[in-house]
Amino acid sequence: MNKRLHNLSLAALLALLLLLPTATKAHTMWIDTPFEGHIGQPQTVRIFFGEFSLRMISPADRWFSDIANCRLTLLAPDGTPIPLEKAPTDSCYTASFTPTAEGWYLLYFEHTVRDLYEGMRITYGAQSWVRVGHPDGPPTVASPFSHGRLFLPPAEPFRLDQPAAVTLTEGGQLAPSRRLTLTSDKGWRKNLRSDATTAIASTPLLFPADYLFEWTDNPPITDPAQRISTDHQSDYITLNYFFRP
């Protein structure tokens, strides 16, 4: 019996050790704000950093490198970019804005991390859409991200027992056959691919949770002239879209 318990303990320890590096690499940033806003009513925006799938939220005073310096911007329905001031709390940074007109509001940031992580130069990108009133059709704004990518939102809020569908665009055009993932904060993850024609990625939502679409690239740096140091082996570029059905 003792030998069996000993073997089980060793197996559990080994599993934990194998899990830790994966969990560390999976840390990311996201924007949390309600999908629906209202004219004249303040809307709270929160920025988190942590291991999303494990609900491991990093305290705001312990964020990696200089990521707390990310610049949160609001893109109004008329295309006006508005910088938002953010303030630290125990678990996140918060900001707010008050909608003044109907339409689609886009919250976003893009931040290239100062320090390498295991040879990777990380660029965190996050976005969130806020629908105010009843806009006439989907948003038509250009992507504010340097890579030109953007998730377009569904016409209606995400709901359980219905497909969670987003449209992928890149450089102002539909982005068909792109790989992405949908992750819940309960450990569930599904690999997706945008449709070859419509560029829509969709999957049913079967249980209550917080969800995160992640569109990532991890290209190697083969040209030494592009490296910021001798340890720089690859770039890790991610665009995240959080939602709560």
N, C-alpha and C positions, 0 to 999 in steps of 0.2 A: 504493500500500500504506500509506504513512504517513498519507495523508488518511483512508483507511478506518479505521485504528487510532485516529486522532484523533476521528473521528465516533463510533466505538464507545466511546471513553473518555468523551466528552461524554454519550452516552446512558446509560452506567453511572452517571456522576455525577448526572445528572438523576433517574434512578430512585432513587438513594440519598437524594437530597434530598427526593423525594416520600415516601419510606418513613419518614424520621426523625420527622416530626411524628406520623404514625400510630402508630409504635412508642412514642413518648413518651406519647401519650394512652392507650395500652393498658396502661400500668403498673397493676398491681393487687396485692392482698394475698390470701394463701391460707393455710390450715392443712393441714399434712401430718402424718398419724399413721396407723398401721396400722388397717385396718377391724376386725380381730379382736383382742380383748384377753382377758386371763386373770386370774381372781381371784388376788390376792396377788402379781402380777407387775407391776413398774413399767412404765408406758407413756410413751414419749417423744413429745412434741408439739413441732412446729416451725412457726414463723410466718415466711413469706417475703414479700418485696416485690420486684417486678421485672416485666419483660416476659415473661409466661409462654410465649407461643408461640415465642419466640426463645431460650429458656433463658438469658435475661439476668437474672441475680440481682443485685440491688443490695446492696452491702456494708451490714451493719447500722448502721455509723456514718455512712452517707450517705443514710439514708432521708429522704424528702420531709417537710418541715414537722414536725408533731408526731405523726406516725403511730406512732412507737415507743411512744407512751403508750397505745396500745390496751389495753383490759382484757380479758384472756382469762379466760373462765369455763367451768367444768365443771358441767353439769346432770346430776345422778345419776339413776338409774332411779326413785327415789322422788320426784323433782322438786326435790330440794334443790340450790340453786345454790352452787357452791364456787369462789371466786376462786383463780386459779392464779398464782403468782409466775413471771415469765419472766426469763431472763438472756440477754444478748447474746453471740453468737459472731461469727465473721468474716462469715458470710453470712446469718444469721437470728437469731431469738430462740427460745429453747428453754424448755420447761417439762415437767413430768411429773406423773403421778398414778398411784395404784394402785387398781384396781377391788376393791371389797369385796363385791359381790353380782352376781348375774346380771342381765342386762337391757341396755337401750340407754342409752349415755352420749352426751351431746351436748356438743361443744366449740364455743364460738362467741365472737365479738366483733363489736361495732358501733362504728365510730369516725368521727365527722364531723371532717374535716381542718380545722385552724385557718386555713390560708392558702388563698386561691383559686388555682386553676390555670386560666389562660386564660379567666377569667370564670366558671369553674365552682366551686361548692361541692361537694366530693366527700364522700360517706359510704361508707366501705368496710365491708362486712359479709362475714363468712366463717363457715362452719360445717363440722363433721366429725362423723360418727357412728362410734361404737365399739360393736361387738356383743360382749357377754360371755356365754358359754354359749349357751343356746338360748331366747331370749325367746319368750313366747307371743304371737305376732303383731307387727305393726309398732308403733313408738313412738306414744304418744297425747298427748305433751306439747304445750302451747301454744307458739306461736312466741315466743322471747324478744326478737325484733327489733321496733323501733318501728313498722315498716311492716307487721308481722303476717305476713310471708312465711316460708316454710320449705320446704326440700327434705326429703322423706321418703326413707329409704334403701331399697335392695332387700333382700329377705329373705336373700339369699346374697351373698357377695363378688362384685364385678365380675370378669368373666372374658373373656379373648380369645375371638373367634369366637362370642360370645353378645351379645344386645342389652344395652346399658347403659341401665337403666330407673330413673327416679326419679319420684316423685309430687310435684306442686307443690300447696302449700296456701297460703291467704291468709286471715287472720282466722279461723283454725280450720276453714275450709271448703276443699273442693277448688277448685283454681284452673284451670279449663279454658281452652283456647285462648290460653295465654300464650306469648309469644315468649321464647326463650332461645337460648344458643349452647353448643356443646361444642367445646372447643379442646384440642389436644394440644401438648406442648412440642416437637414437630417441625414446627410451622407449619401443621398441618392444622386446619381449622375448619369446623363445620357449623351452619347455622341450624336450629333445631327449634321445634316448637310443641306444647304439651301437648294431649293428646287432649280433644276436646270433651265427652266423657262422663266418662272415668276420671281426667283430668288427669295422665295418665302421659306423660312424654316419653321416647322410646326410640330408640336407633340402634345398629347392630352395631359392635363394636370389632374392627377388622381388623388392627391391628399393635400391637406393644408400645410403650408410651409412658406418660407421665404425662398425666392429663386433668383438665380443669376445666370444670364447668358454671357458666355465668354468666347471672344473671337481672338485667337492668339497666333503669333508666329514666333519661331525661335531660330532665326537664320544664323549660321556660323559666319564668323568673320575670317575670310580667307585672304584678304588683302592687308598686309601688316600696316599699311599707311592709314587704314581706317580704325586701327586699334587705339584706344585711349591710354593703354598701358600694356606691358608684356603679358599681364594676366587676362586681358580681354579676349575671350574666345568666341563669344556669341552675343547676340542681342535677344532680349525677350520683350516682345511688344504685345500688349493686351488691351482690348477694348471690352468693357463690362457694362451690362445693362441689368440692373436690379429691378425686381417687381415683387409685389405681394398680392396674390389673388384674394 
